[in-house]
Amino acid sequence: MAEVFAGFVVGYGLALALAPAGALLLIRSNDRTGLAQRLAPPGTSVIALSVVLHFAAIIALTAVGLVLGMALGGIEDRRPDGGLGSPNVAYTSIVVALAAAVFVPALALPAVRRAAVAAGLVFAAAFGWAMPWLATLG
């Protein structure tokens, strides 16, 4: 159960950190590309769009954290050895592979290359390394 709670906490913390950063990037890109106008009908407030982004990030990342927490709990029952700086090398390998599968296709778009690399590294570090260590504390 500590693993699931650790997944929730890491997902929530990641959402709290990334949602404002995403909102700022959205507002900044609005001056150059008009991204907010393409995502929402004309007349929609960028601040309202940012609030929606924040709620979506909280729901999505906590759900991902809960699912990965259940996976960590299932893998922990089999008592794998630590490695790669993590107390559970099998789980960390799975999370790194998942991050690569999700974020590598975004590298094909030059406009989001840096953001995709940063997001992949943050995802792998938060869920792959921080979450197992947090679960050992619980």
C-alpha positions in Angstrom: 0.0 0.0 0.0 2.9 2.3 0.6 3.9 2.0 -3.1 0.5 3.2 -4.3 0.5 6.1 -1.9 4.1 7.0 -3.0 2.9 6.9 -6.6 0.1 9.3 -5.8 2.4 11.7 -3.9 5.0 11.7 -6.7 2.3 12.1 -9.4 0.7 15.0 -7.5 4.0 16.7 -6.8 5.0 16.3 -10.5 1.6 17.8 -11.6 2.1 20.7 -9.2 5.5 21.4 -10.6 4.8 20.8 -14.3 1.3 22.4 -14.7 2.5 26.0 -14.0 5.5 25.4 -16.2 3.2 24.2 -19.0 0.9 27.1 -18.6 3.8 29.5 -18.8 5.1 27.8 -22.0 1.6 27.9 -23.4 1.3 31.7 -22.8 4.8 32.3 -24.2 4.2 30.3 -27.3 0.9 32.1 -27.8 2.8 35.2 -28.8 4.8 33.4 -31.5 2.6 30.6 -32.7 -0.9 31.3 -31.5 -1.1 27.8 -29.8 -3.8 28.9 -27.4 -6.0 30.1 -30.2 -5.6 26.7 -32.0 -6.4 24.7 -28.8 -9.5 26.7 -27.9 -12.0 28.8 -29.8 -11.3 32.5 -30.3 -12.2 34.5 -27.2 -11.2 31.8 -24.7 -9.1 33.2 -21.9 -5.5 31.8 -21.8 -5.8 31.8 -18.0 -8.9 29.6 -18.1 -7.0 27.3 -20.5 -4.1 27.2 -18.0 -6.5 26.2 -15.2 -7.9 23.4 -17.3 -4.3 22.3 -18.1 -3.5 22.3 -14.4 -6.5 20.1 -13.5 -5.8 17.7 -16.3 -2.2 17.4 -15.2 -3.3 16.6 -11.6 -5.8 14.0 -12.7 -3.5 12.4 -15.3 -0.3 12.3 -13.4 -1.8 11.1 -10.1 -3.6 8.3 -12.1 -0.3 7.4 -13.7 1.3 7.4 -10.3 -1.3 5.1 -8.8 -1.0 2.6 -11.6 2.8 2.7 -11.4 2.5 2.3 -7.6 0.4 -0.8 -8.1 3.1 -2.1 -10.5 5.8 -1.3 -8.0 3.9 -3.1 -5.3 3.5 -6.2 -7.5 7.2 -6.2 -8.4 8.3 -5.6 -4.8 6.5 -8.8 -3.8 9.0 -10.7 -5.8 12.0 -9.0 -4.0 14.2 -7.9 -6.9 17.6 -6.6 -6.2 18.5 -2.9 -6.3 20.6 -1.3 -9.0 20.8 1.8 -11.2 20.6 3.9 -8.0 17.2 2.4 -7.2 16.1 -0.1 -4.6 14.2 -2.0 -7.4 16.1 -2.3 -10.7 13.3 -4.2 -12.5 10.7 -1.5 -11.8 13.1 1.3 -12.7 14.0 -0.4 -16.0 10.3 -0.7 -16.8 9.7 3.0 -16.1 12.7 4.1 -18.1 11.5 1.9 -21.1 8.0 3.4 -20.7 9.4 6.9 -20.7 11.4 6.2 -23.8 8.4 4.7 -25.6 6.3 7.7 -24.8 8.8 10.5 -25.3 11.1 9.3 -28.1 8.4 9.7 -30.9 8.2 13.4 -29.9 11.8 13.8 -30.9 10.7 13.8 -34.6 9.2 17.3 -34.1 12.0 19.9 -33.9 9.7 22.4 -32.1 9.2 20.2 -29.0 12.5 18.3 -29.0 13.9 20.0 -25.9 10.7 19.8 -24.0 10.3 16.1 -24.8 13.8 15.3 -23.6 13.2 17.3 -20.4 9.8 15.7 -19.8 11.2 12.2 -20.4 14.0 12.7 -18.0 11.8 14.2 -15.3 9.2 11.4 -15.7 11.9 8.7 -15.4 13.6 10.4 -12.5 10.4 11.0 -10.6 8.6 7.7 -11.1 11.6 5.5 -11.7 13.9 6.6 -8.9 12.1 8.9 -6.5 9.0 6.7 -6.1 10.7 3.5 -5.0 12.8 5.4 -2.5 9.7 7.1 -1.2 7.9 3.8 -1.0 10.7 2.4 1.2 10.1 5.2 3.7 6.5 4.3 4.0 
